[in-house]
Amino acid sequence: MRITADVILIATGSHPVRPDNVPFDGETVVDSDTLLTLPSIPGRMVVIGGGVIGCEYAGTFAALGVRVTLVNARERLLTQLDAEVSEALRAEMTRRLGVQVMLNAEVTEIRVDTDGNRIATVVLNDGSEIAADCVLYSIGRSGATEELGLEEAGVRTNPRGFILVDDNYRTTVPSIFAAGDVIGFPALASTSMEQARVAMCHAFDLRYKQRVHPVLPYGVWTVPEVAMVGETEETARAKEISYEIGKSSFRSNMRGQIIGDLDGFIKLIFRRDDQRLLGCSIVGEGACELIHLAAAVMNFEGTIDYFIQAVFNYPTLSDVYKYAAYDGLQRLARRIGASGGLPRVEG
């Protein structure tokens, strides 16, 4: 079939990578698409991959009572997160849900016993083996572009099938635009919708929206939820930014106590010299909602003084921002005092 139009927007998304050496069968060994068609909930599951999809499904199935083992080749889960938040997620998944998390572990083979109950065996690089009723392979995605005839149209893609676009989401063909997962990172539903809106504003010369705002909140619906925006400690150090942190726990927040989330926390990253907010990471109940407040402050290039001066409803989880900001100022004062830049107050 051939389709013609003055303007075309490609938003076909992405699909899981399916290596030839993985014996996918749609029931015992699945990807994140065929997982949704399982006829029943398995008793034991191995999730291969500690990215967003792997962690989300590991938590979901563990919450349903499945014995889940998560195998990740990297040293921590969700490496784009602040390392402290990543470790908190691992600890909570283990303690609260009973997920066995295996880090720095590479899968060398997946076998399926077809003689009996179709039990899968996952072999690791140290020679150990894990038996499971279902294996979810969740490592990587590629653009859903194979059957679009893009090469004939002159639209370029990268080796993983993601479409190449410019800052206006225009492809190598001026009348064809692309947005969403089909162009790759960040591959978030929230960002994808904004990319498509911007693309069509440029296509039809609409002036109200010319770019996707660079401050992008990032949410992962694991158990517990995690979310971030802006810098982490690791990225701030890599950029040689002079920063300070401020933290506050849900345990010391009345709403956190009411809902029973005593392990969640918020972590602010701000610049030392002017206290401008650079980033925020949250783990715990409502993290994916709470992160928008930090994103709003960053959008307006605000400082942590906003949280100090603002009045928050009580009891709410949002109030945790205020005490994270107070903690940050106290850390900064101690740092300056220790360096002799601030007079010490006796008594």
C-alpha positions as CSV (number, residue, x, y, z in Angstrom):
1,M,0.0,0.0,0.0
2,R,1.2,3.5,-0.9
3,I,0.2,6.6,1.1
4,T,0.7,10.1,-0.1
5,A,0.1,13.4,1.8
6,D,1.5,16.9,2.0
7,V,2.7,16.3,5.6
8,I,3.3,12.9,7.2
9,L,4.0,12.3,10.9
10,I,5.6,8.9,11.8
11,A,4.8,7.7,15.3
12,T,5.0,3.9,15.0
13,G,6.9,3.5,18.3
14,S,9.4,0.8,19.0
15,H,9.5,-3.0,19.8
16,P,11.6,-5.2,21.9
17,V,15.0,-6.5,20.6
18,R,14.8,-10.2,19.9
19,P,18.2,-11.8,19.6
20,D,18.4,-15.0,17.5
21,N,20.1,-16.9,20.3
22,V,17.1,-16.4,22.6
23,P,14.4,-19.1,22.2
24,F,11.3,-16.9,22.2
25,D,8.1,-19.0,22.1
26,G,5.5,-16.5,23.5
27,E,4.8,-18.5,26.6
28,T,7.9,-19.8,28.4
29,V,10.4,-17.2,27.0
30,V,8.7,-13.9,26.2
31,D,9.5,-10.2,25.5
32,S,7.6,-7.3,27.0
33,D,4.9,-7.5,24.2
34,T,4.2,-11.3,24.4
35,L,4.3,-11.2,28.2
36,L,0.9,-9.5,28.0
37,T,-0.6,-12.5,26.3
38,L,0.4,-15.1,28.9
39,P,-2.6,-17.4,29.6
40,S,-1.8,-17.6,33.3
41,I,0.4,-16.1,36.0
42,P,3.6,-18.1,36.3
43,G,4.9,-19.4,39.7
44,R,8.5,-18.5,39.0
45,M,9.9,-15.8,36.7
46,V,13.4,-14.7,35.6
47,V,13.6,-11.1,34.3
48,I,16.7,-10.4,32.2
49,G,17.5,-6.7,32.2
50,G,17.5,-4.1,34.9
51,G,16.2,-1.2,32.8
52,V,12.8,0.5,33.1
53,I,10.7,-2.3,31.6
54,G,12.5,-5.1,33.4
55,C,12.2,-3.4,36.8
56,E,8.6,-2.4,36.3
57,Y,7.5,-5.9,35.4
58,A,9.6,-7.5,38.1
59,G,7.8,-5.5,40.7
60,T,4.4,-6.0,39.1
61,F,4.7,-9.8,39.0
62,A,6.3,-10.0,42.4
63,A,3.4,-8.1,43.8
64,L,1.1,-10.7,42.3
65,G,2.9,-13.4,44.3
66,V,5.4,-14.6,41.6
67,R,8.9,-15.6,42.8
68,V,10.9,-13.2,40.7
69,T,14.7,-13.2,40.0
70,L,16.0,-10.2,38.2
71,V,19.3,-10.6,36.4
72,N,21.2,-7.5,35.4
73,A,24.6,-7.4,33.7
74,R,25.4,-3.9,35.1
75,E,26.4,-3.1,38.7
76,R,23.1,-1.4,39.5
77,L,19.6,-1.1,38.4
78,L,18.4,1.9,36.2
79,T,21.8,3.4,35.8
80,Q,20.3,6.7,34.6
81,L,19.0,7.3,38.2
82,D,20.9,8.8,41.1
83,A,23.0,5.9,42.5
84,E,21.5,6.3,46.0
85,V,17.9,6.1,44.6
86,S,18.9,3.1,42.4
87,E,20.2,1.3,45.5
88,A,17.1,2.2,47.5
89,L,14.9,0.7,44.8
90,R,16.9,-2.5,44.8
91,A,16.7,-2.8,48.6
92,E,12.9,-2.1,48.6
93,M,12.2,-4.6,45.8
94,T,14.1,-7.2,47.8
95,R,12.7,-6.4,51.2
96,R,9.1,-5.6,50.3
97,L,8.5,-7.8,47.4
98,G,11.0,-10.6,47.8
99,V,12.6,-10.1,44.4
100,Q,16.1,-11.7,44.1
101,V,18.2,-9.1,42.3
102,M,21.4,-10.4,40.8
103,L,23.8,-7.6,39.6
104,N,27.0,-8.0,37.5
105,A,25.5,-11.2,36.2
106,E,25.5,-12.1,32.5
107,V,23.2,-14.6,30.9
108,T,25.1,-17.0,28.6
109,E,22.3,-19.4,27.7
110,I,18.5,-19.9,27.9
111,R,17.2,-23.5,27.6
112,V,13.7,-24.7,27.4
113,D,12.7,-28.2,28.4
114,T,10.1,-29.2,25.8
115,D,9.6,-32.8,27.1
116,G,7.6,-32.0,30.2
117,N,6.2,-28.8,31.7
118,R,8.3,-26.4,29.5
119,I,10.6,-25.3,32.3
120,A,13.2,-22.7,31.3
121,T,16.7,-22.7,32.6
122,V,18.8,-19.5,32.6
123,V,22.6,-20.1,32.7
124,L,24.8,-17.3,34.1
125,N,28.4,-16.6,33.3
126,D,29.5,-18.1,36.7
127,G,28.0,-21.4,35.7
128,S,25.0,-21.2,38.0
129,E,21.5,-22.0,36.7
130,I,18.1,-20.6,37.5
131,A,14.9,-22.6,36.7
132,A,11.7,-20.7,35.9
133,D,8.3,-21.1,34.5
134,C,8.7,-17.9,32.5
135,V,11.6,-15.9,31.3
136,L,11.1,-12.2,30.4
137,Y,13.9,-11.0,28.1
138,S,14.0,-7.2,28.4
139,I,17.2,-5.8,27.0
140,G,16.9,-3.1,24.4
141,R,14.4,-1.8,21.9
142,S,14.5,-0.8,18.2
143,G,12.4,1.5,16.1
144,A,9.3,0.0,14.5
145,T,10.2,1.0,11.0
146,E,11.0,-2.3,9.2
147,E,7.8,-2.3,7.0
148,L,7.4,1.4,6.3
149,G,9.4,1.6,3.1
150,L,11.4,4.5,4.6
151,E,14.5,3.8,2.4
152,E,12.3,4.2,-0.7
153,A,11.0,7.5,0.6
154,G,14.5,8.8,1.5
155,V,14.0,8.8,5.3
156,R,17.2,7.8,7.1
157,T,17.4,5.6,10.2
158,N,20.2,4.5,12.4
159,P,21.4,0.9,12.7
160,R,18.7,0.2,15.4
161,G,15.9,1.4,13.2
162,F,15.3,4.7,14.9
163,I,14.5,7.6,12.6
164,L,16.9,10.5,12.4
165,V,15.3,13.9,12.9
166,D,16.4,17.5,13.5
167,D,15.5,19.8,16.3
168,N,12.0,20.3,14.8
169,Y,11.4,16.6,14.4
170,R,11.8,16.8,10.7
171,T,13.3,13.8,8.9
172,T,15.7,13.8,6.0
173,V,12.6,14.4,3.8
174,P,11.2,17.9,4.6
175,S,7.5,16.9,4.5
176,I,8.0,13.9,6.8
177,F,8.2,14.3,10.5
178,A,8.7,11.7,13.3
179,A,8.1,11.7,17.0
180,G,8.0,9.4,20.0
181,D,9.7,6.1,20.6
182,V,10.4,5.7,16.9
183,I,13.2,8.3,17.2
184,G,14.7,6.8,20.3
185,F,15.7,8.5,23.5
186,P,14.1,9.5,25.8
187,A,11.2,7.2,24.7
188,L,8.7,8.5,27.3
189,A,4.9,8.8,26.6
190,S,4.9,12.3,28.0
191,T,7.8,13.5,25.9
192,S,6.4,11.7,22.8
193,M,3.2,13.7,22.8
194,E,5.1,17.0,23.2
195,Q,7.4,16.0,20.3
196,A,4.5,15.4,18.0
197,R,2.9,18.7,19.0
198,V,6.1,20.6,18.2
199,A,6.5,18.7,14.9
200,M,3.1,19.7,13.7
201,C,3.6,23.3,14.9
202,H,6.6,23.5,12.6
203,A,4.8,21.6,9.8
204,F,1.8,24.0,9.7
205,D,3.7,27.1,10.9
206,L,1.8,27.3,14.2
207,R,3.6,29.6,16.7
208,Y,2.4,28.6,20.1
209,K,4.9,25.8,20.6
210,Q,8.3,25.7,19.0
211,R,10.3,23.3,21.1
212,V,10.0,20.6,23.8
213,H,11.1,22.1,27.1
214,P,14.6,20.7,28.1
215,V,13.4,20.1,31.7
216,L,12.0,16.6,31.3
217,P,10.5,14.8,34.4
218,Y,11.3,11.1,34.3
219,G,9.0,8.6,36.1
220,V,9.3,4.8,36.6
221,W,6.3,2.9,37.9
222,T,8.3,0.3,39.8
223,V,7.3,-0.8,43.4
224,P,8.2,1.6,44.9
225,E,7.9,4.4,42.3
226,V,11.0,6.4,41.4
227,A,11.2,9.7,39.6
228,M,13.9,12.2,38.7
229,V,14.4,15.5,36.9
230,G,17.6,17.3,36.0
231,E,21.0,16.5,37.5
232,T,21.9,13.6,39.8
233,E,25.0,13.6,42.0
234,E,26.8,11.5,39.4
235,T,26.0,13.9,36.5
236,A,26.8,17.0,38.6
237,R,30.2,15.6,39.5
238,A,30.9,14.6,35.9
239,K,30.1,18.2,34.8
240,E,32.3,19.5,37.6
241,I,29.4,21.5,39.1
242,S,29.8,22.9,42.6
243,Y,26.7,21.4,44.2
244,E,25.1,20.5,47.5
245,I,22.3,18.1,48.3
246,G,19.3,18.2,50.6
247,K,17.4,15.2,51.7
248,S,14.2,14.4,53.6
249,S,12.6,11.1,54.4
250,F,8.9,10.2,54.2
251,R,9.5,8.7,57.6
252,S,9.6,12.1,59.1
253,N,6.6,13.4,57.1
254,M,3.2,13.0,58.7
255,R,1.5,11.9,55.4
256,G,4.3,9.4,54.9
257,Q,3.6,8.0,58.3
258,I,-0.2,7.9,57.7
259,I,0.2,5.9,54.4
260,G,2.9,3.7,55.9
261,D,5.7,4.6,53.5
262,L,8.6,5.0,55.9
263,D,11.4,4.3,53.4
264,G,10.7,6.9,50.7
265,F,12.8,10.0,50.4
266,I,13.5,13.1,48.3
267,K,16.9,14.3,47.3
268,L,17.5,17.8,45.9
269,I,20.6,18.8,44.0
270,F,21.3,22.6,44.0
271,R,24.2,24.9,43.1
272,R,26.2,26.0,46.1
273,D,26.8,29.7,45.2
274,D,23.2,30.7,44.4
275,Q,21.1,27.7,45.6
276,R,19.6,27.3,42.2
277,L,17.8,23.9,41.9
278,L,19.6,21.7,39.5
279,G,17.9,18.3,40.0
280,C,15.6,16.2,42.1
281,S,15.2,12.5,42.7
282,I,12.4,10.8,44.6
283,V,11.7,7.2,45.6
284,G,8.4,6.2,47.3
285,E,4.7,6.6,47.0
286,G,3.6,9.2,44.5
287,A,7.1,9.9,43.3
288,C,5.9,10.3,39.7
289,E,3.4,13.0,40.7
290,L,5.7,14.8,43.2
291,I,8.5,15.3,40.7
292,H,6.5,17.8,38.8
293,L,6.9,20.4,41.5
294,A,10.7,20.2,41.2
295,A,10.4,20.4,37.4
296,A,8.3,23.6,37.7
297,V,10.8,25.3,39.9
298,M,13.6,24.3,37.5
299,N,11.5,25.6,34.5
300,F,11.6,29.0,36.1
301,E,15.2,28.7,37.1
302,G,14.2,28.9,40.8
303,T,16.2,28.2,43.9
304,I,15.5,26.0,46.9
305,D,14.3,29.1,48.7
306,Y,11.0,28.5,46.9
307,F,10.5,25.5,49.1
308,I,11.5,27.4,52.2
309,Q,9.1,30.2,51.6
310,A,6.2,28.2,50.2
311,V,3.3,27.0,52.4
312,F,2.3,23.4,51.8
313,N,-1.0,21.7,52.8
314,Y,-0.6,19.5,55.9
315,P,-0.4,16.6,56.0
316,T,0.9,16.1,52.4
317,L,3.9,14.4,50.9
318,S,4.7,17.6,49.1
319,D,5.8,19.1,52.4
320,V,8.8,16.9,52.3
321,Y,10.3,19.4,49.8
322,K,10.5,22.0,52.5
323,Y,12.5,19.9,54.9
324,A,14.8,18.7,52.1
325,A,15.5,22.3,51.4
326,Y,16.2,23.0,55.1
327,D,18.5,20.0,55.2
328,G,20.3,21.3,52.1
329,L,20.9,24.8,53.7
330,Q,22.2,23.1,56.9
331,R,24.6,21.0,54.9
332,L,25.8,24.1,53.0
333,A,26.3,26.0,56.3
334,R,28.3,23.2,57.8
335,R,30.4,23.0,54.6
336,I,31.1,26.8,54.6
337,G,31.7,26.8,58.3
338,A,34.2,24.0,58.1
339,S,36.1,25.9,55.4
340,G,36.3,29.0,57.6
341,G,33.9,31.0,55.3
342,L,31.2,31.3,57.9
343,P,31.7,32.5,61.6
344,R,30.8,29.8,64.1
345,V,28.1,30.6,66.7
346,E,29.0,29.4,70.1
347,G,26.5,28.1,72.6
